[in-house]
Amino acid sequence: MRRNEHYYIITYDIADPKRWRKIYKILRGYGEWVQLSVFHLRMTEKRQQELISRLDEVIHHDDDHILCMDMGIADKQKPRIMSMGKTFTPITRIPLVI
């Protein structure tokens, strides 16, 4: 298991469809898509800073909006999330033995 990972929820409102798609593709490389314009992720602080830097290069600061919510240390959190409709499962890490 990775240590010091935090659990994040990221939502975004991007004015241009081409930029929206770029943001979606970037986030897909870091976490799991939950629903339109919402991802949940487990990341170290270093990885989170890398992600923020990549997103910052794409958005237009006057037109777009991204919220990155730090929910705390991932292994110590049991997110209290109400989900209606499809099942929601928080991201977990499981040991991998090779």
MOPAC internal coordinates of N, CA, C and O (Angstrom, degrees):
PM7 1SCF
backbone

  N    0.0000 0     0.00 0     0.00 0    0    0    0
  C    1.4385 1     0.00 0     0.00 0    1    0    0
  C    1.5165 1   110.45 1     0.00 0    2    1    0
  O    1.2310 1   120.89 1   -35.29 1    3    2    1
  N    1.2803 1   115.91 1   144.71 1    3    2    1
  C    1.4544 1   120.12 1   177.34 1    5    3    2
  C    1.5166 1   109.25 1   -81.95 1    6    5    3
  O    1.2310 1   121.51 1   -39.46 1    7    6    5
  N    1.2953 1   114.72 1   140.54 1    7    6    5
  C    1.4576 1   119.54 1   178.58 1    9    7    6
  C    1.5101 1   110.26 1   -95.04 1   10    9    7
  O    1.2310 1   121.84 1   -24.89 1   11   10    9
  N    1.3010 1   114.09 1   155.11 1   11   10    9
  C    1.4633 1   122.17 1   175.73 1   13   11   10
  C    1.5250 1   114.10 1    64.62 1   14   13   11
  O    1.2310 1   119.85 1  -158.56 1   15   14   13
  N    1.2955 1   117.90 1    21.44 1   15   14   13
  C    1.4597 1   119.42 1   173.63 1   17   15   14
  C    1.5202 1   108.58 1   -79.72 1   18   17   15
  O    1.2310 1   121.17 1   -39.60 1   19   18   17
  N    1.3153 1   115.37 1   140.40 1   19   18   17
  C    1.4461 1   121.23 1   173.56 1   21   19   18
  C    1.5232 1   108.41 1  -108.12 1   22   21   19
  O    1.2310 1   121.35 1   -24.75 1   23   22   21
  N    1.3047 1   115.02 1   155.25 1   23   22   21
  C    1.4581 1   122.39 1   177.85 1   25   23   22
  C    1.5254 1   107.17 1   -96.97 1   26   25   23
  O    1.2310 1   120.33 1   -53.21 1   27   26   25
  N    1.3240 1   116.98 1   126.79 1   27   26   25
  C    1.4583 1   122.19 1  -176.94 1   29   27   26
  C    1.5256 1   111.02 1  -123.23 1   30   29   27
  O    1.2310 1   121.46 1   -32.37 1   31   30   29
  N    1.3195 1   114.82 1   147.63 1   31   30   29
  C    1.4554 1   122.39 1   167.86 1   33   31   30
  C    1.5244 1   105.40 1  -116.27 1   34   33   31
  O    1.2310 1   120.54 1   -52.05 1   35   34   33
  N    1.3188 1   116.57 1   127.95 1   35   34   33
  C    1.4698 1   121.11 1   178.24 1   37   35   34
  C    1.5184 1   108.65 1  -121.88 1   38   37   35
  O    1.2310 1   121.69 1   -51.13 1   39   38   37
  N    1.3275 1   114.38 1   128.87 1   39   38   37
  C    1.4626 1   120.85 1   174.70 1   41   39   38
  C    1.5234 1   107.51 1  -122.54 1   42   41   39
  O    1.2310 1   120.89 1   -26.90 1   43   42   41
  N    1.3105 1   115.90 1   153.10 1   43   42   41
  C    1.4621 1   118.56 1  -177.77 1   45   43   42
  C    1.5125 1   111.34 1  -149.13 1   46   45   43
  O    1.2310 1   121.84 1   -32.84 1   47   46   45
  N    1.3309 1   114.07 1   147.16 1   47   46   45
  C    1.4542 1   123.21 1   176.89 1   49   47   46
  C    1.5228 1   105.38 1  -130.72 1   50   49   47
  O    1.2310 1   120.82 1   -76.66 1   51   50   49
  N    1.3148 1   116.04 1   103.34 1   51   50   49
  C    1.4640 1   122.75 1  -173.90 1   53   51   50
  C    1.5283 1   108.38 1  -111.91 1   54   53   51
  O    1.2310 1   120.66 1   -53.62 1   55   54   53
  N    1.3237 1   116.34 1   126.38 1   55   54   53
  C    1.4705 1   121.64 1  -172.65 1   57   55   54
  C    1.5279 1   113.96 1   -69.53 1   58   57   55
  O    1.2310 1   119.86 1   148.36 1   59   58   57
  N    1.3176 1   117.87 1   -31.64 1   59   58   57
  C    1.4612 1   121.71 1  -175.02 1   61   59   58
  C    1.5324 1   110.31 1  -107.12 1   62   61   59
  O    1.2310 1   119.54 1   -50.21 1   63   62   61
  N    1.3396 1   118.49 1   129.79 1   63   62   61
  C    1.4659 1   120.79 1  -178.93 1   65   63   62
  C    1.5373 1   114.37 1   -57.54 1   66   65   63
  O    1.2310 1   120.10 1   144.52 1   67   66   65
  N    1.3300 1   117.42 1   -35.48 1   67   66   65
  C    1.4669 1   119.44 1   179.10 1   69   67   66
  C    1.5193 1   111.03 1   -67.21 1   70   69   67
  O    1.2310 1   120.26 1   138.22 1   71   70   69
  N    1.3450 1   117.11 1   -41.78 1   71   70   69
  C    1.4679 1   120.04 1   176.92 1   73   71   70
  C    1.5308 1   110.36 1   -68.27 1   74   73   71
  O    1.2310 1   120.59 1   141.86 1   75   74   73
  N    1.3372 1   116.47 1   -38.14 1   75   74   73
  C    1.4672 1   120.32 1   177.96 1   77   75   74
  C    1.5273 1   109.76 1   -56.69 1   78   77   75
  O    1.2310 1   120.51 1   134.47 1   79   78   77
  N    1.3190 1   116.63 1   -45.53 1   79   78   77
  C    1.4671 1   121.64 1  -179.60 1   81   79   78
  C    1.5305 1   110.81 1   -63.27 1   82   81   79
  O    1.2310 1   119.92 1   139.13 1   83   82   81
  N    1.3302 1   117.77 1   -40.87 1   83   82   81
  C    1.4711 1   121.10 1   178.07 1   85   83   82
  C    1.5253 1   110.48 1   -62.58 1   86   85   83
  O    1.2310 1   120.52 1   136.15 1   87   86   85
  N    1.3309 1   116.62 1   -43.85 1   87   86   85
  C    1.4651 1   120.73 1   179.02 1   89   87   86
  C    1.5234 1   109.69 1   -62.42 1   90   89   87
  O    1.2310 1   120.39 1   135.21 1   91   90   89
  N    1.3225 1   116.86 1   -44.79 1   91   90   89
  C    1.4663 1   121.43 1   178.34 1   93   91   90
  C    1.5302 1   110.91 1   -56.93 1   94   93   91
  O    1.2310 1   120.15 1   133.13 1   95   94   93
  N    1.3182 1   117.33 1   -46.87 1   95   94   93
  C    1.4651 1   121.35 1  -178.73 1   97   95   94
  C    1.5294 1   111.55 1   -64.53 1   98   97   95
  O    1.2310 1   120.37 1   139.91 1   99   98   97
  N    1.3257 1   116.90 1   -40.09 1   99   98   97
  C    1.4691 1   119.37 1   177.52 1  101   99   98
  C    1.5247 1   109.70 1   -61.80 1  102  101   99
  O    1.2310 1   120.39 1   129.71 1  103  102  101
  N    1.3280 1   116.87 1   -50.29 1  103  102  101
  C    1.4609 1   120.66 1  -176.95 1  105  103  102
  C    1.5252 1   112.45 1   -64.15 1  106  105  103
  O    1.2310 1   120.51 1   146.18 1  107  106  105
  N    1.3120 1   116.62 1   -33.82 1  107  106  105
  C    1.4678 1   120.40 1   178.59 1  109  107  106
  C    1.5218 1   111.01 1   -60.20 1  110  109  107
  O    1.2310 1   120.00 1   151.65 1  111  110  109
  N    1.3312 1   117.61 1   -28.35 1  111  110  109
  C    1.4496 1   121.86 1   178.11 1  113  111  110
  C    1.5223 1   113.78 1   -78.42 1  114  113  111
  O    1.2310 1   119.98 1   171.59 1  115  114  113
  N    1.3187 1   117.64 1    -8.41 1  115  114  113
  C    1.4578 1   121.66 1  -176.66 1  117  115  114
  C    1.5339 1   113.68 1  -115.84 1  118  117  115
  O    1.2310 1   120.25 1   154.77 1  119  118  117
  N    1.3161 1   117.12 1   -25.23 1  119  118  117
  C    1.4571 1   119.17 1  -174.61 1  121  119  118
  C    1.5115 1   111.62 1  -155.32 1  122  121  119
  O    1.2310 1   121.43 1    21.02 1  123  122  121
  N    1.3173 1   114.87 1  -158.98 1  123  122  121
  C    1.4638 1   120.99 1  -177.07 1  125  123  122
  C    1.5223 1   110.18 1  -115.96 1  126  125  123
  O    1.2310 1   121.71 1   -43.39 1  127  126  125
  N    1.3062 1   114.33 1   136.61 1  127  126  125
  C    1.4537 1   122.21 1   177.57 1  129  127  126
  C    1.5237 1   108.58 1   -71.81 1  130  129  127
  O    1.2310 1   120.62 1   -46.81 1  131  130  129
  N    1.3336 1   116.43 1   133.19 1  131  130  129
  C    1.4616 1   121.19 1   178.65 1  133  131  130
  C    1.5184 1   109.71 1  -102.95 1  134  133  131
  O    1.2310 1   121.13 1   128.88 1  135  134  133
  N    1.3146 1   115.44 1   -51.12 1  135  134  133
  C    1.4558 1   121.34 1   176.49 1  137  135  134
  C    1.5170 1   107.41 1  -163.47 1  138  137  135
  O    1.2310 1   120.25 1     0.19 1  139  138  137
  N    1.3166 1   117.13 1  -179.81 1  139  138  137
  C    1.4560 1   121.19 1  -175.91 1  141  139  138
  C    1.5313 1   111.15 1   -46.66 1  142  141  139
  O    1.2310 1   120.87 1   -61.32 1  143  142  141
  N    1.3205 1   115.93 1   118.68 1  143  142  141
  C    1.4633 1   124.30 1   176.73 1  145  143  142
  C    1.5228 1   114.84 1    64.11 1  146  145  143
  O    1.2310 1   120.01 1  -153.54 1  147  146  145
  N    1.3360 1   117.59 1    26.46 1  147  146  145
  C    1.4669 1   121.90 1   176.50 1  149  147  146
  C    1.5323 1   109.61 1  -138.09 1  150  149  147
  O    1.2310 1   121.31 1   -50.74 1  151  150  149
  N    1.3382 1   115.09 1   129.26 1  151  150  149
  C    1.4637 1   122.20 1   175.46 1  153  151  150
  C    1.5179 1   109.13 1  -127.24 1  154  153  151
  O    1.2310 1   120.64 1   -25.24 1  155  154  153
  N    1.3363 1   116.37 1   154.76 1  155  154  153
  C    1.4583 1   119.88 1   166.63 1  157  155  154
  C    1.5146 1   107.36 1  -123.76 1  158  157  155
  O    1.2310 1   121.42 1   -34.85 1  159  158  157
  N    1.3457 1   114.89 1   145.15 1  159  158  157
  C    1.4603 1   120.82 1  -170.22 1  161  159  158
  C    1.5206 1   110.24 1  -143.58 1  162  161  159
  O    1.2310 1   120.98 1   -25.50 1  163  162  161
  N    1.3307 1   115.73 1   154.50 1  163  162  161
  C    1.4638 1   123.86 1   169.02 1  165  163  162
  C    1.5152 1   105.70 1  -119.79 1  166  165  163
  O    1.2310 1   120.57 1   -59.66 1  167  166  165
  N    1.3381 1   116.51 1   120.34 1  167  166  165
  C    1.4616 1   119.02 1  -176.07 1  169  167  166
  C    1.5236 1   110.90 1  -147.16 1  170  169  167
  O    1.2310 1   121.78 1   -27.87 1  171  170  169
  N    1.3326 1   114.19 1   152.13 1  171  170  169
  C    1.4545 1   120.34 1   168.75 1  173  171  170
  C    1.5248 1   107.67 1   -76.37 1  174  173  171
  O    1.2310 1   120.32 1   -13.11 1  175  174  173
  N    1.3180 1   116.99 1   166.89 1  175  174  173
  C    1.4661 1   120.67 1   178.47 1  177  175  174
  C    1.5236 1   110.88 1   -60.78 1  178  177  175
  O    1.2310 1   120.43 1   140.30 1  179  178  177
  N    1.3205 1   116.79 1   -39.70 1  179  178  177
  C    1.4672 1   120.80 1   179.60 1  181  179  178
  C    1.5258 1   110.77 1   -62.20 1  182  181  179
  O    1.2310 1   120.40 1   134.72 1  183  182  181
  N    1.3174 1   116.83 1   -45.28 1  183  182  181
  C    1.4664 1   121.01 1   179.66 1  185  183  182
  C    1.5296 1   110.81 1   -65.68 1  186  185  183
  O    1.2310 1   120.52 1   142.07 1  187  186  185
  N    1.3240 1   116.61 1   -37.93 1  187  186  185
  C    1.4571 1   120.76 1   178.86 1  189  187  186
  C    1.5288 1   110.39 1   -64.18 1  190  189  187
  O    1.2310 1   120.12 1   138.10 1  191  190  189
  N    1.3162 1   117.37 1   -41.90 1  191  190  189
  C    1.4696 1   120.91 1   177.85 1  193  191  190
  C    1.5227 1   111.01 1   -64.45 1  194  193  191
  O    1.2310 1   120.54 1   141.18 1  195  194  193
  N    1.3256 1   116.57 1   -38.82 1  195  194  193
  C    1.4700 1   121.24 1   176.67 1  197  195  194
  C    1.5217 1   110.03 1   -61.42 1  198  197  195
  O    1.2310 1   120.45 1   134.45 1  199  198  197
  N    1.3252 1   116.75 1   -45.55 1  199  198  197
  C    1.4589 1   121.32 1   179.83 1  201  199  198
  C    1.5299 1   110.91 1   -62.15 1  202  201  199
  O    1.2310 1   120.17 1   132.43 1  203  202  201
  N    1.3174 1   117.27 1   -47.57 1  203  202  201
  C    1.4602 1   121.05 1  -179.22 1  205  203  202
  C    1.5284 1   110.40 1   -59.24 1  206  205  203
  O    1.2310 1   120.23 1   139.36 1  207  206  205
  N    1.3196 1   117.17 1   -40.64 1  207  206  205
  C    1.4572 1   121.34 1   178.18 1  209  207  206
  C    1.5289 1   111.02 1   -61.88 1  210  209  207
  O    1.2310 1   120.42 1   136.00 1  211  210  209
  N    1.3237 1   116.80 1   -44.00 1  211  210  209
  C    1.4731 1   120.16 1   179.77 1  213  211  210
  C    1.5276 1   111.27 1   -64.83 1  214  213  211
  O    1.2310 1   120.41 1   137.41 1  215  214  213
  N    1.3314 1   116.82 1   -42.59 1  215  214  213
  C    1.4634 1   120.56 1   179.31 1  217  215  214
  C    1.5244 1   110.99 1   -64.73 1  218  217  215
  O    1.2310 1   120.84 1   139.91 1  219  218  217
  N    1.3251 1   116.00 1   -40.09 1  219  218  217
  C    1.4631 1   121.89 1  -178.75 1  221  219  218
  C    1.5248 1   111.86 1   -61.44 1  222  221  219
  O    1.2310 1   120.27 1   149.37 1  223  222  221
  N    1.3201 1   117.10 1   -30.63 1  223  222  221
  C    1.4625 1   121.58 1   178.97 1  225  223  222
  C    1.5259 1   112.80 1   -72.30 1  226  225  223
  O    1.2310 1   120.41 1   157.96 1  227  226  225
  N    1.3316 1   116.82 1   -22.04 1  227  226  225
  C    1.4640 1   120.87 1  -174.44 1  229  227  226
  C    1.5203 1   112.72 1   -97.73 1  230  229  227
  O    1.2310 1   119.80 1   140.65 1  231  230  229
  N    1.3184 1   117.99 1   -39.35 1  231  230  229
  C    1.4670 1   118.98 1  -172.20 1  233  231  230
  C    1.5235 1   112.24 1   -73.34 1  234  233  231
  O    1.2310 1   121.75 1   -22.93 1  235  234  233
  N    1.3090 1   114.25 1   157.07 1  235  234  233
  C    1.4602 1   122.29 1   170.24 1  237  235  234
  C    1.5246 1   105.21 1  -100.92 1  238  237  235
  O    1.2310 1   120.59 1   -66.56 1  239  238  237
  N    1.3047 1   116.47 1   113.44 1  239  238  237
  C    1.4573 1   121.80 1  -170.59 1  241  239  238
  C    1.5270 1   114.09 1   -63.35 1  242  241  239
  O    1.2310 1   119.61 1   157.00 1  243  242  241
  N    1.3121 1   118.35 1   -23.00 1  243  242  241
  C    1.4648 1   120.57 1   178.41 1  245  243  242
  C    1.5231 1   112.81 1   -85.54 1  246  245  243
  O    1.2310 1   120.11 1   161.32 1  247  246  245
  N    1.3401 1   117.39 1   -18.68 1  247  246  245
  C    1.4629 1   121.12 1  -173.56 1  249  247  246
  C    1.5258 1   114.39 1  -114.63 1  250  249  247
  O    1.2310 1   119.60 1   154.10 1  251  250  249
  N    1.3111 1   118.37 1   -25.90 1  251  250  249
  C    1.4603 1   122.59 1  -171.25 1  253  251  250
  C    1.5257 1   111.34 1  -111.64 1  254  253  251
  O    1.2310 1   121.09 1   -16.29 1  255  254  253
  N    1.3293 1   115.52 1   163.71 1  255  254  253
  C    1.4614 1   120.69 1  -179.28 1  257  255  254
  C    1.5297 1   109.55 1  -147.31 1  258  257  255
  O    1.2310 1   120.90 1   -49.71 1  259  258  257
  N    1.3271 1   115.89 1   130.29 1  259  258  257
  C    1.4689 1   121.64 1   176.06 1  261  259  258
  C    1.5190 1   107.54 1  -128.63 1  262  261  259
  O    1.2310 1   120.56 1   -47.14 1  263  262  261
  N    1.3267 1   116.53 1   132.86 1  263  262  261
  C    1.4622 1   122.33 1   173.86 1  265  263  262
  C    1.5206 1   108.24 1  -112.24 1  266  265  263
  O    1.2310 1   120.71 1   -51.07 1  267  266  265
  N    1.3224 1   116.24 1   128.93 1  267  266  265
  C    1.4649 1   122.16 1   176.77 1  269  267  266
  C    1.5248 1   106.81 1  -118.70 1  270  269  267
  O    1.2310 1   120.37 1   -71.10 1  271  270  269
  N    1.3239 1   116.89 1   108.90 1  271  270  269
  C    1.4657 1   122.23 1  -176.43 1  273  271  270
  C    1.5227 1   110.18 1  -103.22 1  274  273  271
  O    1.2310 1   120.66 1   -63.20 1  275  274  273
  N    1.3229 1   116.34 1   116.80 1  275  274  273
  C    1.4608 1   123.07 1   178.13 1  277  275  274
  C    1.5226 1   107.79 1   -85.19 1  278  277  275
  O    1.2310 1   120.65 1   -65.68 1  279  278  277
  N    1.3287 1   116.36 1   114.32 1  279  278  277
  C    1.4623 1   121.59 1  -177.01 1  281  279  278
  C    1.5258 1   112.36 1   -91.80 1  282  281  279
  O    1.2310 1   120.16 1   178.59 1  283  282  281
  N    1.3286 1   117.29 1    -1.41 1  283  282  281
  C    1.4613 1   120.77 1   177.81 1  285  283  282
  C    1.5128 1   112.14 1   109.70 1  286  285  283
  O    1.2310 1   121.24 1     4.10 1  287  286  285
  N    1.3372 1   115.23 1  -175.90 1  287  286  285
  C    1.4610 1   121.50 1  -178.32 1  289  287  286
  C    1.5254 1   109.32 1   -61.83 1  290  289  287
  O    1.2310 1   120.96 1   -56.78 1  291  290  289
  N    1.3236 1   115.77 1   123.22 1  291  290  289
  C    1.4640 1   122.16 1  -170.60 1  293  291  290
  C    1.5266 1   113.25 1   -59.10 1  294  293  291
  O    1.2310 1   119.83 1   135.40 1  295  294  293
  N    1.3196 1   117.93 1   -44.60 1  295  294  293
  C    1.4630 1   119.87 1  -176.38 1  297  295  294
  C    1.5169 1   113.00 1   -73.55 1  298  297  295
  O    1.2310 1   120.02 1   167.28 1  299  298  297
  N    1.3211 1   117.56 1   -12.72 1  299  298  297
  C    1.4662 1   120.99 1  -179.68 1  301  299  298
  C    1.5244 1   111.90 1  -104.56 1  302  301  299
  O    1.2310 1   120.53 1  -178.73 1  303  302  301
  N    1.3308 1   116.58 1     1.27 1  303  302  301
  C    1.4580 1   120.52 1  -176.39 1  305  303  302
  C    1.5160 1   111.32 1  -103.87 1  306  305  303
  O    1.2310 1   121.45 1   -40.53 1  307  306  305
  N    1.2868 1   114.84 1   139.47 1  307  306  305
  C    1.4554 1   122.18 1   165.78 1  309  307  306
  C    1.5188 1   103.55 1  -120.67 1  310  309  307
  O    1.2310 1   120.71 1   -88.26 1  311  310  309
  N    1.3352 1   116.25 1    91.74 1  311  310  309
  C    1.4718 1   118.17 1  -174.61 1  313  311  310
  C    1.5212 1   111.48 1   -55.38 1  314  313  311
  O    1.2310 1   121.26 1   -47.86 1  315  314  313
  N    1.3267 1   115.20 1   132.14 1  315  314  313
  C    1.4665 1   120.89 1   175.61 1  317  315  314
  C    1.5192 1   106.46 1   -94.02 1  318  317  315
  O    1.2310 1   121.61 1   -88.58 1  319  318  317
  N    1.3084 1   114.53 1    91.42 1  319  318  317
  C    1.4531 1   121.01 1  -175.46 1  321  319  318
  C    1.5171 1   108.76 1  -122.45 1  322  321  319
  O    1.2310 1   120.76 1   -51.97 1  323  322  321
  N    1.3176 1   116.15 1   128.03 1  323  322  321
  C    1.4510 1   119.92 1   174.55 1  325  323  322
  C    1.5231 1   106.96 1   -92.72 1  326  325  323
  O    1.2310 1   120.81 1   -54.58 1  327  326  325
  N    1.3126 1   116.05 1   125.42 1  327  326  325
  C    1.4581 1   121.38 1  -179.45 1  329  327  326
  C    1.5252 1   108.49 1  -123.01 1  330  329  327
  O    1.2310 1   120.84 1   -50.91 1  331  330  329
  N    1.3054 1   115.99 1   129.09 1  331  330  329
  C    1.4648 1   120.93 1   177.29 1  333  331  330
  C    1.5136 1   107.48 1  -115.62 1  334  333  331
  O    1.2310 1   120.42 1   -41.01 1  335  334  333
  N    1.2980 1   116.81 1   138.99 1  335  334  333
  C    1.4601 1   120.44 1  -178.27 1  337  335  334
  C    1.5126 1   109.97 1    91.77 1  338  337  335
  O    1.2310 1   120.11 1    55.02 1  339  338  337
  N    1.3193 1   117.40 1  -124.98 1  339  338  337
  C    1.4584 1   121.49 1  -177.89 1  341  339  338
  C    1.5198 1   111.03 1   -59.78 1  342  341  339
  O    1.2310 1   120.83 1   -29.04 1  343  342  341
  N    1.3063 1   116.02 1   150.96 1  343  342  341
  C    1.4533 1   122.00 1   179.72 1  345  343  342
  C    1.5247 1   110.10 1   -70.08 1  346  345  343
  O    1.2310 1   120.95 1   -43.65 1  347  346  345
  N    1.3312 1   115.79 1   136.35 1  347  346  345
  C    1.4564 1   122.57 1   176.16 1  349  347  346
  C    1.5153 1   108.33 1  -109.62 1  350  349  347
  O    1.2310 1   120.59 1   -51.13 1  351  350  349
  N    1.3377 1   116.48 1   128.87 1  351  350  349
  C    1.4607 1   121.23 1   177.90 1  353  351  350
  C    1.5174 1   108.39 1  -126.55 1  354  353  351
  O    1.2310 1   120.00 1   -60.76 1  355  354  353
  N    1.3579 1   117.61 1   119.24 1  355  354  353
  C    1.4676 1   119.42 1   177.55 1  357  355  354
  C    1.5241 1   110.83 1   -61.83 1  358  357  355
  O    1.2310 1   120.78 1   -27.38 1  359  358  357
  N    1.3225 1   116.12 1   152.62 1  359  358  357
  C    1.4625 1   121.78 1   178.38 1  361  359  358
  C    1.5209 1   109.25 1   -67.81 1  362  361  359
  O    1.2310 1   120.83 1   -48.43 1  363  362  361
  N    1.3184 1   116.01 1   131.57 1  363  362  361
  C    1.4563 1   120.86 1   175.87 1  365  363  362
  C    1.5174 1   108.70 1  -125.57 1  366  365  363
  O    1.2310 1   120.49 1   -23.06 1  367  366  365
  N    1.3116 1   116.66 1   156.94 1  367  366  365
  C    1.4611 1   121.91 1   174.26 1  369  367  366
  C    1.5208 1   106.83 1  -110.12 1  370  369  367
  O    1.2310 1   121.07 1   -44.66 1  371  370  369
  N    1.3086 1   115.57 1   135.34 1  371  370  369
  C    1.4587 1   119.94 1   176.00 1  373  371  370
  C    1.5259 1   108.26 1  -120.34 1  374  373  371
  O    1.2310 1   120.11 1   -35.03 1  375  374  373
  N    1.3255 1   117.40 1   144.97 1  375  374  373
  C    1.4650 1   119.41 1   179.12 1  377  375  374
  C    1.5205 1   110.71 1   -61.70 1  378  377  375
  O    1.2310 1   120.79 1   -37.58 1  379  378  377
  N    1.3168 1   116.09 1   142.42 1  379  378  377
  C    1.4603 1   121.69 1   178.92 1  381  379  378
  C    1.5146 1   107.17 1  -118.32 1  382  381  379
  O    1.2310 1   120.62 1   -61.47 1  383  382  381
  N    1.3043 1   116.41 1   118.53 1  383  382  381
  C    1.4596 1   121.71 1   179.87 1  385  383  382
  C    1.5276 1   107.72 1  -102.21 1  386  385  383
  O    1.2310 1   121.48 1   -53.10 1  387  386  385
  N    1.3321 1   114.78 1   126.90 1  387  386  385
  C    1.4677 1   119.48 1  -179.08 1  389  387  386
  C    1.5055 1   109.19 1  -111.46 1  390  389  387
  O    1.2310 1   120.10 1   180.00 1  391  390  389

